[in-house]
Amino acid sequence: MSSGEDAALEAMTVLGGPVRRGLYRHVANTPGEVGRDAAAEAAGISRSPTAFHLGPGAFTFQAPHPPPAGLG
C-alpha cells in the first residue's frame, strides 16, 4: 500500500463510528472553535463522551480541514 492509501484508510477508521463521525461533521461545518458543550448538544450526547471523542485536555476542537472524499 502507498502512504496515501494508508492515510485514507486510517482516516476512515478514525471516523468509523457514528458518534465520532457526527461530531467531526458538526465541527468541520462550524466556523471557528466548537466547545465540548456545543458539540455534545449538536451530537445529541452528553458532555462526557463528547470529551472522550474530542481528546484529553482539549477544551475546544477545531477541524483542520474537511473530511476525506466520501465521508462528508
PyMOL Python script that loads the backbone (N, CA, C, O; Angstrom):
from pymol import cmd

cmd.read_pdbstr("""\
ATOM      1  N   MET A   1       0.829  -1.185   0.000  1.00  0.00           N
ATOM      2  CA  MET A   1       0.000   0.000   0.000  1.00  0.00           C
ATOM      3  C   MET A   1       0.872   1.246   0.000  1.00  0.00           C
ATOM      4  O   MET A   1       1.951   1.268   0.592  1.00  0.00           O
ATOM      5  N   SER A   2       0.396   2.260  -0.660  1.00  0.00           N
ATOM      6  CA  SER A   2       1.108   3.537  -0.664  1.00  0.00           C
ATOM      7  C   SER A   2       0.802   4.296   0.622  1.00  0.00           C
ATOM      8  O   SER A   2      -0.166   3.990   1.319  1.00  0.00           O
ATOM      9  N   SER A   3       1.622   5.274   0.925  1.00  0.00           N
ATOM     10  CA  SER A   3       1.383   6.053   2.139  1.00  0.00           C
ATOM     11  C   SER A   3       0.081   6.846   2.028  1.00  0.00           C
ATOM     12  O   SER A   3      -0.596   7.062   3.033  1.00  0.00           O
ATOM     13  N   GLY A   4      -0.278   7.283   0.817  1.00  0.00           N
ATOM     14  CA  GLY A   4      -1.547   7.984   0.617  1.00  0.00           C
ATOM     15  C   GLY A   4      -2.737   7.082   0.891  1.00  0.00           C
ATOM     16  O   GLY A   4      -3.720   7.501   1.502  1.00  0.00           O
ATOM     17  N   GLU A   5      -2.640   5.843   0.436  1.00  0.00           N
ATOM     18  CA  GLU A   5      -3.711   4.883   0.676  1.00  0.00           C
ATOM     19  C   GLU A   5      -3.793   4.557   2.167  1.00  0.00           C
ATOM     20  O   GLU A   5      -4.886   4.441   2.720  1.00  0.00           O
ATOM     21  N   ASP A   6      -2.640   4.411   2.813  1.00  0.00           N
ATOM     22  CA  ASP A   6      -2.617   4.174   4.256  1.00  0.00           C
ATOM     23  C   ASP A   6      -3.308   5.307   4.999  1.00  0.00           C
ATOM     24  O   ASP A   6      -4.104   5.065   5.907  1.00  0.00           O
ATOM     25  N   ALA A   7      -3.008   6.535   4.617  1.00  0.00           N
ATOM     26  CA  ALA A   7      -3.606   7.698   5.270  1.00  0.00           C
ATOM     27  C   ALA A   7      -5.118   7.719   5.086  1.00  0.00           C
ATOM     28  O   ALA A   7      -5.852   8.034   6.022  1.00  0.00           O
ATOM     29  N   ALA A   8      -5.588   7.386   3.888  1.00  0.00           N
ATOM     30  CA  ALA A   8      -7.029   7.363   3.625  1.00  0.00           C
ATOM     31  C   ALA A   8      -7.721   6.296   4.465  1.00  0.00           C
ATOM     32  O   ALA A   8      -8.798   6.536   5.011  1.00  0.00           O
ATOM     33  N   LEU A   9      -7.114   5.129   4.568  1.00  0.00           N
ATOM     34  CA  LEU A   9      -7.690   4.051   5.370  1.00  0.00           C
ATOM     35  C   LEU A   9      -7.698   4.407   6.852  1.00  0.00           C
ATOM     36  O   LEU A   9      -8.653   4.093   7.562  1.00  0.00           O
ATOM     37  N   GLU A  10      -6.652   5.052   7.315  1.00  0.00           N
ATOM     38  CA  GLU A  10      -6.597   5.477   8.707  1.00  0.00           C
ATOM     39  C   GLU A  10      -7.680   6.508   8.998  1.00  0.00           C
ATOM     40  O   GLU A  10      -8.315   6.465  10.052  1.00  0.00           O
ATOM     41  N   ALA A  11      -7.892   7.429   8.074  1.00  0.00           N
ATOM     42  CA  ALA A  11      -8.931   8.448   8.252  1.00  0.00           C
ATOM     43  C   ALA A  11     -10.303   7.803   8.350  1.00  0.00           C
ATOM     44  O   ALA A  11     -11.131   8.234   9.153  1.00  0.00           O
ATOM     45  N   MET A  12     -10.556   6.785   7.554  1.00  0.00           N
ATOM     46  CA  MET A  12     -11.849   6.102   7.610  1.00  0.00           C
ATOM     47  C   MET A  12     -12.032   5.397   8.950  1.00  0.00           C
ATOM     48  O   MET A  12     -13.139   5.365   9.486  1.00  0.00           O
ATOM     49  N   THR A  13     -10.971   4.841   9.487  1.00  0.00           N
ATOM     50  CA  THR A  13     -11.044   4.154  10.768  1.00  0.00           C
ATOM     51  C   THR A  13     -11.344   5.133  11.891  1.00  0.00           C
ATOM     52  O   THR A  13     -12.179   4.860  12.754  1.00  0.00           O
ATOM     53  N   VAL A  14     -10.670   6.264  11.881  1.00  0.00           N
ATOM     54  CA  VAL A  14     -10.856   7.272  12.923  1.00  0.00           C
ATOM     55  C   VAL A  14     -12.295   7.767  12.940  1.00  0.00           C
ATOM     56  O   VAL A  14     -12.838   8.031  14.013  1.00  0.00           O
ATOM     57  N   LEU A  15     -12.920   7.897  11.788  1.00  0.00           N
ATOM     58  CA  LEU A  15     -14.289   8.413  11.703  1.00  0.00           C
ATOM     59  C   LEU A  15     -15.309   7.301  11.486  1.00  0.00           C
ATOM     60  O   LEU A  15     -16.422   7.559  11.029  1.00  0.00           O
ATOM     61  N   GLY A  16     -14.934   6.063  11.813  1.00  0.00           N
ATOM     62  CA  GLY A  16     -15.791   4.912  11.542  1.00  0.00           C
ATOM     63  C   GLY A  16     -17.052   4.845  12.373  1.00  0.00           C
ATOM     64  O   GLY A  16     -18.077   4.356  11.898  1.00  0.00           O
ATOM     65  N   GLY A  17     -17.000   5.330  13.614  1.00  0.00           N
ATOM     66  CA  GLY A  17     -18.174   5.266  14.483  1.00  0.00           C
ATOM     67  C   GLY A  17     -19.126   6.415  14.210  1.00  0.00           C
ATOM     68  O   GLY A  17     -18.687   7.515  13.873  1.00  0.00           O
ATOM     69  N   PRO A  18     -20.424   6.177  14.351  1.00  0.00           N
ATOM     70  CA  PRO A  18     -21.400   7.228  14.046  1.00  0.00           C
ATOM     71  C   PRO A  18     -21.302   8.453  14.956  1.00  0.00           C
ATOM     72  O   PRO A  18     -21.535   9.573  14.502  1.00  0.00           O
ATOM     73  N   VAL A  19     -20.964   8.261  16.225  1.00  0.00           N
ATOM     74  CA  VAL A  19     -20.849   9.413  17.134  1.00  0.00           C
ATOM     75  C   VAL A  19     -19.670  10.286  16.737  1.00  0.00           C
ATOM     76  O   VAL A  19     -19.804  11.502  16.603  1.00  0.00           O
ATOM     77  N   ARG A  20     -18.519   9.660  16.551  1.00  0.00           N
ATOM     78  CA  ARG A  20     -17.320  10.432  16.196  1.00  0.00           C
ATOM     79  C   ARG A  20     -17.498  11.095  14.835  1.00  0.00           C
ATOM     80  O   ARG A  20     -17.073  12.234  14.644  1.00  0.00           O
ATOM     81  N   ARG A  21     -18.120  10.396  13.885  1.00  0.00           N
ATOM     82  CA  ARG A  21     -18.352  10.958  12.554  1.00  0.00           C
ATOM     83  C   ARG A  21     -19.296  12.162  12.642  1.00  0.00           C
ATOM     84  O   ARG A  21     -19.085  13.176  11.977  1.00  0.00           O
ATOM     85  N   GLY A  22     -20.341  12.038  13.473  1.00  0.00           N
ATOM     86  CA  GLY A  22     -21.267  13.154  13.655  1.00  0.00           C
ATOM     87  C   GLY A  22     -20.605  14.356  14.299  1.00  0.00           C
ATOM     88  O   GLY A  22     -20.844  15.496  13.901  1.00  0.00           O
ATOM     89  N   LEU A  23     -19.768  14.097  15.300  1.00  0.00           N
ATOM     90  CA  LEU A  23     -19.033  15.189  15.935  1.00  0.00           C
ATOM     91  C   LEU A  23     -18.112  15.865  14.928  1.00  0.00           C
ATOM     92  O   LEU A  23     -18.042  17.092  14.871  1.00  0.00           O
ATOM     93  N   TYR A  24     -17.407  15.065  14.134  1.00  0.00           N
ATOM     94  CA  TYR A  24     -16.492  15.635  13.141  1.00  0.00           C
ATOM     95  C   TYR A  24     -17.257  16.494  12.142  1.00  0.00           C
ATOM     96  O   TYR A  24     -16.831  17.603  11.819  1.00  0.00           O
ATOM     97  N   ARG A  25     -18.376  15.988  11.657  1.00  0.00           N
ATOM     98  CA  ARG A  25     -19.158  16.762  10.680  1.00  0.00           C
ATOM     99  C   ARG A  25     -19.601  18.090  11.270  1.00  0.00           C
ATOM    100  O   ARG A  25     -19.533  19.126  10.609  1.00  0.00           O
ATOM    101  N   HIS A  26     -20.058  18.055  12.527  1.00  0.00           N
ATOM    102  CA  HIS A  26     -20.500  19.299  13.159  1.00  0.00           C
ATOM    103  C   HIS A  26     -19.343  20.286  13.277  1.00  0.00           C
ATOM    104  O   HIS A  26     -19.474  21.452  12.904  1.00  0.00           O
ATOM    105  N   VAL A  27     -18.219  19.818  13.793  1.00  0.00           N
ATOM    106  CA  VAL A  27     -17.060  20.695  13.981  1.00  0.00           C
ATOM    107  C   VAL A  27     -16.533  21.198  12.642  1.00  0.00           C
ATOM    108  O   VAL A  27     -16.189  22.373  12.515  1.00  0.00           O
ATOM    109  N   ALA A  28     -16.467  20.314  11.639  1.00  0.00           N
ATOM    110  CA  ALA A  28     -15.937  20.704  10.326  1.00  0.00           C
ATOM    111  C   ALA A  28     -16.821  21.731   9.637  1.00  0.00           C
ATOM    112  O   ALA A  28     -16.334  22.537   8.844  1.00  0.00           O
ATOM    113  N   ASN A  29     -18.115  21.707   9.933  1.00  0.00           N
ATOM    114  CA  ASN A  29     -19.044  22.617   9.258  1.00  0.00           C
ATOM    115  C   ASN A  29     -19.384  23.863  10.066  1.00  0.00           C
ATOM    116  O   ASN A  29     -20.215  24.670   9.648  1.00  0.00           O
ATOM    117  N   THR A  30     -18.747  24.022  11.220  1.00  0.00           N
ATOM    118  CA  THR A  30     -18.988  25.183  12.066  1.00  0.00           C
ATOM    119  C   THR A  30     -17.776  26.105  12.004  1.00  0.00           C
ATOM    120  O   THR A  30     -16.665  25.683  12.323  1.00  0.00           O
ATOM    121  N   PRO A  31     -17.973  27.354  11.599  1.00  0.00           N
ATOM    122  CA  PRO A  31     -16.825  28.270  11.554  1.00  0.00           C
ATOM    123  C   PRO A  31     -16.305  28.546  12.966  1.00  0.00           C
ATOM    124  O   PRO A  31     -17.085  28.687  13.908  1.00  0.00           O
ATOM    125  N   GLY A  32     -15.005  28.621  13.098  1.00  0.00           N
ATOM    126  CA  GLY A  32     -14.392  28.917  14.390  1.00  0.00           C
ATOM    127  C   GLY A  32     -14.310  27.696  15.284  1.00  0.00           C
ATOM    128  O   GLY A  32     -14.449  26.557  14.839  1.00  0.00           O
ATOM    129  N   GLU A  33     -14.080  27.971  16.564  1.00  0.00           N
ATOM    130  CA  GLU A  33     -13.923  26.892  17.533  1.00  0.00           C
ATOM    131  C   GLU A  33     -15.282  26.388  18.007  1.00  0.00           C
ATOM    132  O   GLU A  33     -16.271  27.120  18.031  1.00  0.00           O
ATOM    133  N   VAL A  34     -15.293  25.115  18.382  1.00  0.00           N
ATOM    134  CA  VAL A  34     -16.500  24.495  18.912  1.00  0.00           C
ATOM    135  C   VAL A  34     -16.157  23.922  20.278  1.00  0.00           C
ATOM    136  O   VAL A  34     -15.265  23.082  20.398  1.00  0.00           O
ATOM    137  N   GLY A  35     -16.858  24.371  21.302  1.00  0.00           N
ATOM    138  CA  GLY A  35     -16.633  23.851  22.646  1.00  0.00           C
ATOM    139  C   GLY A  35     -17.301  22.494  22.836  1.00  0.00           C
ATOM    140  O   GLY A  35     -18.147  22.083  22.042  1.00  0.00           O
ATOM    141  N   ARG A  36     -16.908  21.821  23.886  1.00  0.00           N
ATOM    142  CA  ARG A  36     -17.453  20.492  24.166  1.00  0.00           C
ATOM    143  C   ARG A  36     -18.956  20.521  24.401  1.00  0.00           C
ATOM    144  O   ARG A  36     -19.671  19.640  23.924  1.00  0.00           O
ATOM    145  N   ASP A  37     -19.443  21.520  25.127  1.00  0.00           N
ATOM    146  CA  ASP A  37     -20.875  21.587  25.406  1.00  0.00           C
ATOM    147  C   ASP A  37     -21.684  21.744  24.123  1.00  0.00           C
ATOM    148  O   ASP A  37     -22.696  21.069  23.938  1.00  0.00           O
ATOM    149  N   ALA A  38     -21.240  22.627  23.244  1.00  0.00           N
ATOM    150  CA  ALA A  38     -21.945  22.840  21.976  1.00  0.00           C
ATOM    151  C   ALA A  38     -21.873  21.599  21.100  1.00  0.00           C
ATOM    152  O   ALA A  38     -22.854  21.239  20.450  1.00  0.00           O
ATOM    153  N   ALA A  39     -20.717  20.944  21.079  1.00  0.00           N
ATOM    154  CA  ALA A  39     -20.567  19.722  20.279  1.00  0.00           C
ATOM    155  C   ALA A  39     -21.467  18.616  20.821  1.00  0.00           C
ATOM    156  O   ALA A  39     -22.093  17.888  20.051  1.00  0.00           O
ATOM    157  N   ALA A  40     -21.531  18.491  22.141  1.00  0.00           N
ATOM    158  CA  ALA A  40     -22.376  17.470  22.760  1.00  0.00           C
ATOM    159  C   ALA A  40     -23.841  17.695  22.407  1.00  0.00           C
ATOM    160  O   ALA A  40     -24.555  16.754  22.058  1.00  0.00           O
ATOM    161  N   GLU A  41     -24.283  18.941  22.499  1.00  0.00           N
ATOM    162  CA  GLU A  41     -25.671  19.263  22.168  1.00  0.00           C
ATOM    163  C   GLU A  41     -25.973  18.944  20.702  1.00  0.00           C
ATOM    164  O   GLU A  41     -27.017  18.369  20.394  1.00  0.00           O
ATOM    165  N   ALA A  42     -25.076  19.312  19.814  1.00  0.00           N
ATOM    166  CA  ALA A  42     -25.279  19.058  18.385  1.00  0.00           C
ATOM    167  C   ALA A  42     -25.316  17.569  18.068  1.00  0.00           C
ATOM    168  O   ALA A  42     -26.051  17.141  17.178  1.00  0.00           O
ATOM    169  N   ALA A  43     -24.524  16.773  18.795  1.00  0.00           N
ATOM    170  CA  ALA A  43     -24.463  15.333  18.547  1.00  0.00           C
ATOM    171  C   ALA A  43     -25.557  14.566  19.291  1.00  0.00           C
ATOM    172  O   ALA A  43     -25.774  13.381  19.037  1.00  0.00           O
ATOM    173  N   GLY A  44     -26.241  15.249  20.208  1.00  0.00           N
ATOM    174  CA  GLY A  44     -27.300  14.593  20.968  1.00  0.00           C
ATOM    175  C   GLY A  44     -26.765  13.611  22.007  1.00  0.00           C
ATOM    176  O   GLY A  44     -27.425  12.623  22.333  1.00  0.00           O
ATOM    177  N   ILE A  45     -25.563  13.887  22.528  1.00  0.00           N
ATOM    178  CA  ILE A  45     -24.974  13.040  23.553  1.00  0.00           C
ATOM    179  C   ILE A  45     -24.532  13.922  24.721  1.00  0.00           C
ATOM    180  O   ILE A  45     -24.512  15.147  24.608  1.00  0.00           O
ATOM    181  N   SER A  46     -24.179  13.294  25.836  1.00  0.00           N
ATOM    182  CA  SER A  46     -23.741  14.078  26.988  1.00  0.00           C
ATOM    183  C   SER A  46     -22.312  14.573  26.794  1.00  0.00           C
ATOM    184  O   SER A  46     -21.609  14.156  25.874  1.00  0.00           O
ATOM    185  N   ARG A  47     -21.905  15.464  27.675  1.00  0.00           N
ATOM    186  CA  ARG A  47     -20.582  16.078  27.567  1.00  0.00           C
ATOM    187  C   ARG A  47     -19.454  15.072  27.780  1.00  0.00           C
ATOM    188  O   ARG A  47     -18.403  15.183  27.149  1.00  0.00           O
ATOM    189  N   SER A  48     -19.657  14.098  28.656  1.00  0.00           N
ATOM    190  CA  SER A  48     -18.590  13.148  28.978  1.00  0.00           C
ATOM    191  C   SER A  48     -18.099  12.355  27.759  1.00  0.00           C
ATOM    192  O   SER A  48     -16.896  12.333  27.501  1.00  0.00           O
ATOM    193  N   PRO A  49     -18.997  11.703  26.998  1.00  0.00           N
ATOM    194  CA  PRO A  49     -18.483  11.013  25.804  1.00  0.00           C
ATOM    195  C   PRO A  49     -17.969  11.979  24.742  1.00  0.00           C
ATOM    196  O   PRO A  49     -17.085  11.631  23.959  1.00  0.00           O
ATOM    197  N   THR A  50     -18.516  13.183  24.714  1.00  0.00           N
ATOM    198  CA  THR A  50     -18.011  14.182  23.773  1.00  0.00           C
ATOM    199  C   THR A  50     -16.563  14.513  24.095  1.00  0.00           C
ATOM    200  O   THR A  50     -15.722  14.589  23.200  1.00  0.00           O
ATOM    201  N   ALA A  51     -16.275  14.708  25.374  1.00  0.00           N
ATOM    202  CA  ALA A  51     -14.903  14.999  25.794  1.00  0.00           C
ATOM    203  C   ALA A  51     -13.973  13.859  25.409  1.00  0.00           C
ATOM    204  O   ALA A  51     -12.843  14.093  24.979  1.00  0.00           O
ATOM    205  N   PHE A  52     -14.442  12.633  25.562  1.00  0.00           N
ATOM    206  CA  PHE A  52     -13.632  11.476  25.181  1.00  0.00           C
ATOM    207  C   PHE A  52     -13.315  11.518  23.683  1.00  0.00           C
ATOM    208  O   PHE A  52     -12.166  11.320  23.288  1.00  0.00           O
ATOM    209  N   HIS A  53     -14.307  11.768  22.868  1.00  0.00           N
ATOM    210  CA  HIS A  53     -14.115  11.751  21.416  1.00  0.00           C
ATOM    211  C   HIS A  53     -13.282  12.933  20.919  1.00  0.00           C
ATOM    212  O   HIS A  53     -12.587  12.819  19.909  1.00  0.00           O
ATOM    213  N   LEU A  54     -13.349  14.054  21.613  1.00  0.00           N
ATOM    214  CA  LEU A  54     -12.580  15.213  21.186  1.00  0.00           C
ATOM    215  C   LEU A  54     -11.164  15.207  21.744  1.00  0.00           C
ATOM    216  O   LEU A  54     -10.349  16.043  21.356  1.00  0.00           O
ATOM    217  N   GLY A  55     -10.862  14.299  22.628  1.00  0.00           N
ATOM    218  CA  GLY A  55      -9.497  14.140  23.105  1.00  0.00           C
ATOM    219  C   GLY A  55      -9.246  14.758  24.463  1.00  0.00           C
ATOM    220  O   GLY A  55      -9.888  15.739  24.838  1.00  0.00           O
ATOM    221  N   PRO A  56      -8.306  14.179  25.202  1.00  0.00           N
ATOM    222  CA  PRO A  56      -7.995  14.678  26.535  1.00  0.00           C
ATOM    223  C   PRO A  56      -7.343  16.060  26.491  1.00  0.00           C
ATOM    224  O   PRO A  56      -6.485  16.338  25.653  1.00  0.00           O
ATOM    225  N   GLY A  57      -7.772  16.909  27.410  1.00  0.00           N
ATOM    226  CA  GLY A  57      -7.174  18.233  27.511  1.00  0.00           C
ATOM    227  C   GLY A  57      -7.624  19.207  26.446  1.00  0.00           C
ATOM    228  O   GLY A  57      -7.137  20.338  26.406  1.00  0.00           O
ATOM    229  N   ALA A  58      -8.534  18.805  25.585  1.00  0.00           N
ATOM    230  CA  ALA A  58      -8.990  19.693  24.504  1.00  0.00           C
ATOM    231  C   ALA A  58     -10.254  20.408  24.960  1.00  0.00           C
ATOM    232  O   ALA A  58     -11.339  19.828  24.945  1.00  0.00           O
ATOM    233  N   PHE A  59     -10.117  21.660  25.363  1.00  0.00           N
ATOM    234  CA  PHE A  59     -11.291  22.409  25.778  1.00  0.00           C
ATOM    235  C   PHE A  59     -12.095  22.863  24.575  1.00  0.00           C
ATOM    236  O   PHE A  59     -13.306  23.063  24.666  1.00  0.00           O
ATOM    237  N   THR A  60     -11.434  23.022  23.473  1.00  0.00           N
ATOM    238  CA  THR A  60     -12.107  23.293  22.205  1.00  0.00           C
ATOM    239  C   THR A  60     -11.429  22.458  21.139  1.00  0.00           C
ATOM    240  O   THR A  60     -10.292  22.017  21.306  1.00  0.00           O
ATOM    241  N   PHE A  61     -12.122  22.250  20.067  1.00  0.00           N
ATOM    242  CA  PHE A  61     -11.596  21.444  18.973  1.00  0.00           C
ATOM    243  C   PHE A  61     -11.972  22.132  17.677  1.00  0.00           C
ATOM    244  O   PHE A  61     -13.124  22.523  17.490  1.00  0.00           O
ATOM    245  N   GLN A  62     -11.031  22.280  16.800  1.00  0.00           N
ATOM    246  CA  GLN A  62     -11.315  22.883  15.501  1.00  0.00           C
ATOM    247  C   GLN A  62     -10.772  21.959  14.431  1.00  0.00           C
ATOM    248  O   GLN A  62      -9.584  21.635  14.429  1.00  0.00           O
ATOM    249  N   ALA A  63     -11.630  21.534  13.528  1.00  0.00           N
ATOM    250  CA  ALA A  63     -11.211  20.640  12.450  1.00  0.00           C
ATOM    251  C   ALA A  63     -10.246  21.375  11.528  1.00  0.00           C
ATOM    252  O   ALA A  63     -10.513  22.511  11.137  1.00  0.00           O
ATOM    253  N   PRO A  64      -9.124  20.741  11.173  1.00  0.00           N
ATOM    254  CA  PRO A  64      -8.142  21.401  10.328  1.00  0.00           C
ATOM    255  C   PRO A  64      -8.543  21.476   8.867  1.00  0.00           C
ATOM    256  O   PRO A  64      -8.064  22.345   8.138  1.00  0.00           O
ATOM    257  N   HIS A  65      -9.411  20.585   8.430  1.00  0.00           N
ATOM    258  CA  HIS A  65      -9.802  20.535   7.020  1.00  0.00           C
ATOM    259  C   HIS A  65     -11.025  19.649   6.865  1.00  0.00           C
ATOM    260  O   HIS A  65     -11.366  18.914   7.791  1.00  0.00           O
ATOM    261  N   PRO A  66     -11.695  19.698   5.720  1.00  0.00           N
ATOM    262  CA  PRO A  66     -12.881  18.865   5.513  1.00  0.00           C
ATOM    263  C   PRO A  66     -12.514  17.383   5.520  1.00  0.00           C
ATOM    264  O   PRO A  66     -11.356  17.026   5.305  1.00  0.00           O
ATOM    265  N   PRO A  67     -13.504  16.521   5.766  1.00  0.00           N
ATOM    266  CA  PRO A  67     -13.233  15.083   5.754  1.00  0.00           C
ATOM    267  C   PRO A  67     -12.827  14.594   4.378  1.00  0.00           C
ATOM    268  O   PRO A  67     -13.098  15.262   3.380  1.00  0.00           O
ATOM    269  N   PRO A  68     -12.175  13.430   4.307  1.00  0.00           N
ATOM    270  CA  PRO A  68     -11.804  12.875   3.008  1.00  0.00           C
ATOM    271  C   PRO A  68     -13.029  12.666   2.114  1.00  0.00           C
ATOM    272  O   PRO A  68     -14.143  12.515   2.615  1.00  0.00           O
ATOM    273  N   ALA A  69     -12.832  12.655   0.828  1.00  0.00           N
ATOM    274  CA  ALA A  69     -13.937  12.473  -0.129  1.00  0.00           C
ATOM    275  C   ALA A  69     -14.758  11.262   0.262  1.00  0.00           C
ATOM    276  O   ALA A  69     -14.212  10.210   0.593  1.00  0.00           O
ATOM    277  N   GLY A  70     -16.063  11.413   0.223  1.00  0.00           N
ATOM    278  CA  GLY A  70     -16.977  10.318   0.523  1.00  0.00           C
ATOM    279  C   GLY A  70     -17.365  10.233   1.994  1.00  0.00           C
ATOM    280  O   GLY A  70     -18.276   9.478   2.333  1.00  0.00           O
ATOM    281  N   LEU A  71     -16.707  10.982   2.882  1.00  0.00           N
ATOM    282  CA  LEU A  71     -17.043  10.923   4.298  1.00  0.00           C
ATOM    283  C   LEU A  71     -17.796  12.147   4.776  1.00  0.00           C
ATOM    284  O   LEU A  71     -18.311  12.149   5.894  1.00  0.00           O
ATOM    285  N   GLY A  72     -17.878  13.187   3.963  1.00  0.00           N
ATOM    286  CA  GLY A  72     -18.511  14.429   4.400  1.00  0.00           C
ATOM    287  C   GLY A  72     -19.891  14.516   4.081  1.00  0.00           C
ATOM    288  O   GLY A  72     -20.536  15.516   4.397  1.00  0.00           O
TER     289      GLY A  72
END
""", "prot")
cmd.dss("prot")
cmd.show_as("cartoon", "prot")
cmd.util.cbc("prot")
cmd.orient("prot")
